[in-house]
């Protein structure tokens, strides 16, 4: 997984977990 800074650039295929954590941060 990538850090929140890169999360916005992470494709959905990376799983929504990273996006979910980033948005909740």
N, C-alpha and C positions, 0 to 999 in steps of 0.2 A: 504493500500500500504506500501511497505517497503522502507527504505532509500537507496540512491544510492549505499552505501557500500554493501548492500545485494541484490541489484537489479540484479547483475550478477547471483545470485543463484535463482532468482524468476522464476518459471515456466511460460511458455507462457500463460498458462491459467489465470494468474494474469492480463492479458491484456498487450498489447505492450506499453501502456502509460508509465509505469514505465521505461521500457527499453529505450523508445524513449527519455524520459527526462534525463535518465542517460547518454545516448550517446551524447546528445546535451549539457550536462553539461561539 
